[in-house]
Amino acid sequence: MSSSAERRVERDLEILTAIGEGRPLTQRALAQRLGVALGLTNLYLKRLVRKGYIKIVDFPRKPAARKRLRYLLTPRGIVEKSRLTYEHVAYSLNLYRRARQTLRESLGLLPQNGLKRVALYGTGEAAELAYLTLKEFGLEPVGIFSGEAGNHFLGFPVRAVTEVAAEEFERIILATFERPEEHVAELLRRGLPREKILTLRRVASAEEANGAPR
């Protein structure tokens, strides 16, 4: 699944799930939930209406006589929501398996080269997966880095990415299931050599980044 298709599945599933919860839902609230602009949310909803997955009904709001819009899942929309849920779960499981295998292969080469000091960049689900894989090799992260510092992750203090170049480690795991190119570029700007960065997904070549198929 391409990254654009992945985002579409996640977005459509989020919209159908939100509407399927049955609570009053404004476009503004849905836009906030999706993290996108209000106008873009309107376009998403119209597309799902055209596909027959949702319908829009008017209902009065007391005491004002004005009408508000209410969104309802159609029977076709319920089926589509189930399909997208299955597709999303299957894709996620496959992504986790591939990410773990990639990381195992990378980490398996470290002990034979005498490399043991590994840091993590990220604090989400991918970082949890990376941490568990580190534990399989008897390793503990020497540092946890993120865009925002001050929190804790699995009992470790989270440090700002601005400090990453000052820490002495032999490898850093870029713990994200998203495309890694932007994050790799950020770490390179911080002064890290490329060979120190391990990713859970393959980094696209320059040709692929410019639009060629991945």
Buried (B, 14 or more C-beta within 10 A) or exposed (E): BEEEEBEBBBBBBBBBBBBBEEEEBBBEEBBEBBEBEEEEBEEBBEEBBEEEBBBEEEEEEEEEEEEEEBBEBBEEBEEBBEEBBEBBEEBBEEBBEBBBEBBEEBBEEBEEEEBBBBBBBBBEEBBBBBBEBBEEBEBEBBBBBBEEBEEEBEEBEBBEBEEBEEBEBBBBBBBBBBBBBEBBEBBEEBEBEEEBBBBBBEBBEEEEEEEEEE
